[in-house]
Amino acid sequence: MEEYLKGKVELEFYGSKRADILRFLTIAAGRGILVQMAGEKEDGKKGKKKNRRENKMAKKVREKNGKVKDEKNSENKECASFLCTVSLPDFYSLEEIRRKTGVHYRVGRRGGLPFVLRYLKKRIGIPIGIAAFFLILIFLSQYLWNISFEGNLSHTDSELRAFLKEHQITEGIRTRELSCEELERLLRNEFFDITWVSCELSGTKLTVHIKENYEEEIAAVADAPYSLVAEKDAVITSIVTRNGTPLVAAGDAVTAGDALVSGLVTTYDEYGEELFSYRVNADADIFGETTYTYEDTIALNYLKKNYTGETARAGFVTIAGSRYTFFRKTLSWELYDREETSGQLKIGESLYLPLTFGVSIYREYTLEEAVYTKEEAKEIAEERYLEFLQELEENVVEIIKKDGTIRFGTALCEVNASVTVIERLGKVVPLDEIGDENHLQEDSENSEEMR
């Protein structure tokens, strides 16, 4: 590092006698100047010609000065050119020694901070550009430029993105105006099936981590006592309570929003009078039987796409939401599809920039009227129905019953089905947001009447 800060110069000796070079190095060492030998130089054809020419010139100078001696002696022979390196401050001290010893050398490669600064001083536009780049980077890092979602199954990215847009959370807002805690609360209140959400703001990227129907992680991180409520209409098939007060039993029918397990635990004496109560985090395994309805309609008459094989390409760049297209030809086609591939510019893993590059591919097609046969319509209907069942299987425990019909009309194919499943129930709701106390009081009164 010290060597880089001082600067380093490479010297190439040529046309000098070995004795003179030895004197040069000895005097330099005596004055505390460190000259590091880098080895003999390997010259190409041009380098050899240049060295021969310089050696002849150096010899003529010595003859003129009357310094020619017997060169049969090994010490008086001219040595092949070789390299050495020296620091820049020491290089300026070598000039006096060079004149005394009569050696010849030329400066080769140079390196280090002093030469870099000299280079930048002559080209002032480079440091100005570097400084401007970092200033722009610092300015852009104060804004949000990328939003992503992880763990969402039943809700698409576009659906969640539209919800965030309704609350003025989009790319381009200042990161300091974004509250992750407030965003988590908004998502939990809007989507009943989202039972745990965590927002992570890293650099200019917002990542929304979502868990659907996942109570175990919520129980580990919840700060305030909570109860479990039904997120849909169901018939309870089993309930095992580990913490809290169960408000339902197997066989009970519940509607969306009904409390299943209360986080308020009340202790009564032998006469049914309340002694004390305390709040806990409700925890239970609750399963219920629910029914999903499925409806789909397929038009038998449709317009079929026939691609002509004609294609066109165009590039585009998006800067802070504004899109600019280039290299696009004027299309004379009436109908065409567009397929896009793009990537957002980023530095590292989390510093996204408001710059997106992409390519658009256009494909021409024509339309013709066509009619699905019953077999084709049935195949399409079954594929859609199987996709629906697969989505259910990802979220429910067991599908116990499936009923469905397909009806063909003159122009339509209609599908109606109902799927009965047993799935996990229980959505976390803070205890203060539901009237668990009222439920417990009513249960207490009923129990006293029965006694």
C-alpha positions in Angstrom: 0.0 0.0 0.0 2.8 2.4 0.9 4.5 1.6 -2.4 1.3 2.4 -4.3 0.9 5.8 -2.5 4.5 6.8 -3.2 4.5 5.7 -6.8 6.8 3.3 -8.6 9.0 3.7 -11.7 10.5 0.9 -13.9 14.0 1.6 -15.2 15.5 -0.1 -18.2 19.3 0.0 -18.4 20.9 -0.1 -21.9 24.3 0.6 -23.5 26.1 0.7 -20.2 29.1 -1.2 -18.9 28.7 -3.7 -16.1 31.2 -1.8 -13.9 29.3 1.5 -14.4 26.0 -0.1 -13.4 27.6 -1.7 -10.4 29.0 1.7 -9.3 25.5 3.2 -9.9 23.8 0.6 -7.7 26.5 0.8 -5.0 26.3 4.6 -4.7 22.4 4.5 -4.7 22.5 1.9 -1.9 25.0 4.0 0.1 22.5 6.9 0.0 19.6 4.7 1.2 18.0 4.4 -2.2 16.4 1.0 -2.7 16.7 -0.2 -6.3 14.9 -3.6 -6.9 16.2 -5.7 -9.7 13.3 -7.0 -11.9 15.3 -9.3 -14.2 16.7 -9.1 -17.7 14.4 -7.8 -20.4 13.3 -10.1 -23.2 13.2 -8.0 -26.4 11.4 -8.7 -29.6 12.8 -7.9 -33.0 11.9 -4.2 -32.8 13.2 -4.1 -29.2 16.6 -5.6 -30.3 17.0 -3.2 -33.1 16.2 -0.3 -30.8 18.7 -1.5 -28.2 21.5 -2.0 -30.8 20.8 1.5 -32.1 20.9 3.0 -28.6 24.0 1.0 -27.7 25.8 2.4 -30.7 24.8 5.9 -29.7 26.0 5.4 -26.2 29.3 4.0 -27.4 29.8 7.1 -29.7 29.2 9.3 -26.7 31.8 7.5 -24.6 34.4 7.6 -27.5 33.7 11.3 -27.9 34.4 11.8 -24.1 37.5 9.7 -24.3 36.2 7.0 -22.1 36.6 4.0 -24.4 38.6 1.2 -22.8 39.4 -2.4 -23.6 36.1 -4.1 -23.9 37.5 -7.6 -23.8 37.5 -7.3 -20.0 34.1 -8.7 -18.8 33.6 -5.6 -16.6 33.9 -3.3 -19.6 31.6 -5.2 -21.8 28.2 -3.7 -22.5 25.6 -5.8 -20.7 22.2 -6.8 -22.1 19.3 -4.5 -21.1 17.7 -5.4 -17.8 15.0 -3.9 -15.6 14.8 -2.5 -12.1 12.1 -0.7 -10.1 12.5 2.3 -7.8 10.0 4.5 -5.9 9.1 7.9 -7.4 10.8 10.0 -4.7 14.0 8.0 -5.0 13.9 8.3 -8.8 14.5 12.0 -8.7 17.5 11.4 -6.5 19.1 9.1 -9.2 19.8 11.8 -11.7 23.0 13.0 -10.0 24.2 9.4 -9.6 23.5 8.7 -13.3 25.6 11.7 -14.4 28.6 10.6 -12.2 28.5 6.9 -13.3 27.6 7.5 -17.0 25.0 4.8 -17.1 22.0 5.0 -19.5 18.5 4.1 -18.6 15.0 4.9 -19.8 11.8 5.0 -17.9 9.4 2.1 -18.6 6.2 1.4 -16.9 4.9 3.7 -14.2 2.4 3.0 -11.5 0.9 4.3 -8.2 -1.3 7.1 -6.9 0.8 10.1 -8.1 0.6 8.9 -11.8 -3.1 8.2 -11.4 -3.7 11.7 -10.0 -1.6 13.2 -12.8 -3.7 11.3 -15.4 -7.0 12.5 -13.9 -5.8 16.0 -13.7 -5.3 16.1 -17.4 -8.7 14.5 -17.9 -10.8 16.4 -15.4 -14.0 14.9 -16.9 -13.3 11.5 -15.5 -13.3 12.5 -11.7 -16.2 14.8 -12.3 -18.1 11.9 -13.9 -17.2 9.5 -11.0 -18.3 12.0 -8.4 -21.6 12.7 -10.3 -22.2 8.9 -10.5 -21.9 8.4 -6.7 -24.0 11.5 -6.0 -26.8 10.2 -8.2 -26.4 6.8 -6.6 -26.8 8.3 -3.1 -29.9 10.2 -4.3 -31.6 7.2 -5.9 -30.9 5.0 -2.8 -33.3 7.1 -0.8 -36.3 5.8 -2.9 -38.1 2.5 -3.3 -37.5 0.9 -6.7 -38.5 -2.7 -6.4 -41.4 -4.6 -4.6 -41.5 -8.4 -4.4 -43.7 -11.0 -2.7 -42.7 -14.3 -1.2 -44.9 -17.1 0.1 -48.2 -16.0 -1.5 -50.2 -18.8 -3.0 -53.9 -17.8 -3.2 -53.1 -14.1 -4.0 -51.2 -13.1 -7.1 -48.5 -10.5 -7.1 -50.6 -8.2 -9.3 -53.5 -8.4 -6.7 -51.2 -7.5 -3.8 -49.4 -4.8 -5.8 -52.8 -3.2 -6.7 -53.7 -3.2 -2.9 -50.4 -1.5 -2.1 -51.1 1.1 -4.8 -54.4 1.9 -3.2 -52.4 2.9 -0.1 -49.8 4.9 -2.1 -47.1 2.3 -1.7 -45.5 2.1 -5.1 -42.0 2.2 -6.7 -40.7 5.8 -6.5 -41.7 6.7 -2.9 -39.2 7.7 -0.3 -38.1 4.8 1.9 -38.4 6.9 5.0 -42.1 7.4 4.2 -42.7 3.6 4.3 -43.7 2.0 7.6 -43.3 -1.8 7.5 -45.4 -2.2 10.7 -48.3 -0.2 9.2 -48.1 -2.2 6.0 -48.2 -5.5 7.8 -51.3 -4.4 9.7 -53.0 -3.3 6.5 -52.3 -6.7 4.8 -53.6 -8.7 7.8 -56.8 -6.7 8.1 -57.5 -6.9 4.3 -56.8 -10.6 3.6 -58.3 -13.1 6.1 -56.2 -16.0 4.8 -52.9 -14.2 5.4 -52.1 -15.1 9.0 -48.5 -13.9 9.1 -46.8 -11.2 7.2 -43.4 -9.6 7.5 -42.1 -6.6 5.5 -38.4 -6.4 4.9 -36.9 -3.1 3.5 -33.3 -3.7 2.3 -31.6 -1.0 0.3 -34.1 0.1 -2.4 -36.0 -3.2 -2.3 -39.2 -4.1 -0.3 -39.8 -7.8 0.2 -43.2 -8.9 1.6 -43.0 -12.3 3.2 -46.4 -14.0 3.6 -47.6 -17.1 5.3 -51.1 -18.3 4.7 -52.8 -20.4 7.4 -49.6 -20.8 9.4 -50.3 -20.4 13.1 -47.2 -21.8 14.5 -44.9 -19.0 13.5 -47.5 -16.4 14.6 -47.7 -17.9 18.0 -43.9 -17.5 18.3 -43.7 -13.8 17.3 -47.0 -12.3 18.5 -46.6 -9.4 21.0 -50.2 -9.1 22.3 -52.6 -11.8 23.4 -54.9 -13.1 20.7 -57.8 -15.3 19.9 -58.6 -17.7 17.1 -61.6 -16.9 14.9 -63.2 -18.7 11.9 -62.2 -17.2 8.5 -65.1 -19.0 6.7 -68.4 -20.9 7.3 -67.7 -24.5 8.5 -68.7 -27.4 10.6 -66.2 -28.2 13.3 -64.9 -31.8 13.0 -62.2 -31.7 15.7 -60.6 -29.3 18.2 -57.7 -29.8 20.5 -56.9 -26.7 22.6 -53.5 -26.2 24.1 -53.9 -22.7 25.3 -56.9 -20.5 25.8 -60.7 -21.2 26.3 -62.5 -23.2 23.6 -65.8 -21.7 22.6 -66.9 -24.4 20.1 -67.0 -28.2 20.0 -66.9 -30.9 17.3 -70.2 -30.8 15.4 -70.8 -27.1 15.9 -71.6 -24.9 12.9 -69.7 -21.6 12.7 -69.8 -18.6 10.4 -66.9 -16.4 9.3 -65.8 -14.2 12.1 -67.0 -16.4 15.0 -64.5 -16.9 17.9 -63.3 -20.5 18.1 -60.8 -20.2 21.0 -60.6 -17.2 23.2 -57.3 -15.8 24.6 -59.2 -14.8 27.8 -59.0 -17.6 30.4 -61.5 -17.2 33.4 -61.4 -19.2 36.6 -64.6 -19.8 38.5 -65.2 -21.1 42.0 -67.5 -24.0 43.0 -70.5 -21.7 43.0 -69.9 -20.4 39.4 -68.6 -17.0 40.5 -65.6 -15.6 38.7 -62.5 -15.6 40.7 -60.0 -14.1 38.2 -59.1 -14.0 34.5 -55.9 -13.6 32.5 -55.0 -13.2 28.9 -52.9 -15.7 26.8 -52.1 -16.5 23.2 -54.7 -18.9 22.0 -53.3 -22.1 20.5 -55.3 -25.0 19.2 -55.6 -27.5 16.3 -59.0 -26.8 14.8 -60.3 -28.6 11.7 -63.6 -28.1 10.0 -65.7 -29.3 7.1 -66.2 -26.6 4.4 -67.5 -26.6 0.9 -66.1 -24.9 -2.1 -68.2 -24.2 -5.2 -66.8 -24.2 -8.7 -68.3 -22.7 -11.8 -66.9 -22.3 -15.2 -68.3 -21.5 -18.7 -66.6 -22.2 -22.0 -67.9 -20.7 -25.2 -68.0 -23.3 -28.0 -67.7 -20.6 -30.7 -64.3 -18.9 -30.6 -61.8 -17.1 -32.7 -58.7 -19.2 -33.4 -55.3 -17.6 -33.8 -53.3 -18.5 -36.8 -49.7 -17.2 -36.7 -48.3 -16.1 -40.0 -44.6 -16.5 -39.0 -43.9 -12.8 -39.4 -42.0 -11.4 -36.4 -40.4 -8.1 -35.4 -38.2 -7.0 -32.5 -37.7 -3.8 -30.6 -35.8 -2.7 -27.5 -37.0 -0.6 -24.7 -35.8 1.1 -21.6 -37.8 2.2 -18.6 -36.5 5.1 -16.5 -38.4 5.9 -13.3 -41.7 4.6 -14.7 -41.3 6.3 -18.1 -40.9 3.9 -21.0 -38.8 4.6 -24.2 -38.8 2.3 -27.2 -36.1 2.1 -29.8 -35.3 0.1 -33.0 -39.0 -0.5 -33.5 -40.2 -0.7 -37.0 -43.6 0.6 -38.0 -45.9 -2.4 -38.0 -48.5 -2.7 -40.7 -50.1 -5.7 -39.1 -53.6 -5.4 -37.8 -53.3 -8.2 -35.2 -50.2 -9.3 -33.3 -49.0 -10.6 -30.0 -46.3 -9.0 -27.9 -43.9 -10.9 -25.7 -41.4 -9.1 -23.4 -38.3 -10.0 -21.6 -36.8 -7.4 -19.3 -34.4 -7.0 -16.3 -34.0 -4.3 -13.8 -30.6 -2.8 -13.2 -29.2 -3.4 -9.7 -26.0 -3.2 -7.7 -25.6 -6.2 -5.4 -28.7 -8.0 -4.2 -30.7 -5.1 -2.8 -29.7 -1.8 -4.4 -32.1 -1.7 -7.3 -32.1 1.3 -9.7 -35.0 2.8 -11.6 -33.6 1.6 -14.9 -35.0 -1.5 -16.7 -33.8 -2.8 -20.1 -35.9 -5.2 -22.2 -36.7 -6.6 -25.6 -40.2 -6.9 -27.2 -41.0 -9.6 -29.7 -44.1 -9.0 -32.0 -45.8 -11.9 -33.8 -48.4 -11.4 -36.4 -51.5 -13.6 -36.5 -54.9 -13.8 -38.2 -58.3 -14.8 -36.7 -60.8 -17.3 -38.0 -64.0 -18.5 -36.6 -63.9 -22.0 -35.1 -66.1 -24.3 -32.9 -64.9 -26.6 -30.1 -66.0 -30.1 -30.4 -67.5 -31.7 -27.3 -64.3 -33.6 -26.7 -62.2 -30.5 -26.9 -64.5 -28.5 -24.7 -64.6 -31.3 -22.1 -60.8 -31.6 -22.1 -60.4 -27.8 -21.5 -63.0 -27.9 -18.7 -61.3 -30.9 -17.0 -57.9 -29.1 -17.2 -59.3 -26.0 -15.5 -61.1 -28.1 -12.9 -57.9 -30.0 -12.1 -56.0 -26.8 -11.7 -58.7 -25.7 -9.2 -58.3 -28.9 -7.2 -54.6 -28.7 -7.2 -54.8 -25.2 -5.6 -57.1 -26.6 -3.0 -54.8 -29.5 -2.2 -52.0 -27.0 -1.5 -54.0 -25.3 1.2 -56.4 -27.9 2.7 -55.8 -31.2 4.6 -58.1 -33.6 2.8 -60.7 -33.5 0.0 -63.5 -35.9 1.1 -66.1 -35.3 -1.6 -66.3 -34.0 -5.2 -69.5 -33.5 -7.2 -69.6 -31.9 -10.6 -71.6 -31.8 -13.8 -70.9 -30.7 -17.4 -73.7 -29.4 -19.5 -73.5 -28.7 -23.2 -75.8 -26.1 -24.8 -76.0 -24.8 -28.3 -73.2 -22.3 -27.7 -71.9 -22.9 -24.2 -70.3 -25.6 -22.1 -71.2 -25.1 -18.4 -69.4 -26.7 -15.5 -70.8 -26.7 -11.9 -69.1 -28.5 -9.1 -68.9 -28.6 -5.3 -65.9 -29.8 -3.3 -66.2 -30.7 0.3 -62.9 -30.6 2.3 -61.6 -30.8 5.8 -59.2 -28.0 6.4 -57.5 -26.2 9.2 -59.3 -23.2 10.8 -58.4 -20.4 13.1 -57.3 -17.0 12.1 -55.3 -14.9 14.7 -57.0 -11.8 15.9 -55.8 -9.6 18.7 -57.9 -10.1 21.8 -59.0 -6.5 22.0 -60.5 -6.5 18.5 -63.2 -9.1 19.3 -65.7 -9.4 22.1 -64.4 -12.6 23.7 -65.4 -11.3 27.1 -69.0 -11.2 26.0 -68.8 -14.7 24.7 -67.5 -15.9 27.9 -70.1 -14.1 29.9 -72.9 -15.6 27.9 -71.4 -19.1 28.3 -71.2 -18.6 32.0 -74.8 -17.5 32.2 -76.0 -20.5 30.2 -74.0 -22.8 32.4 -75.6 -21.3 35.5 -79.1 -21.8 34.1 -78.4 -25.4 33.3 -77.2 -26.0 36.9 
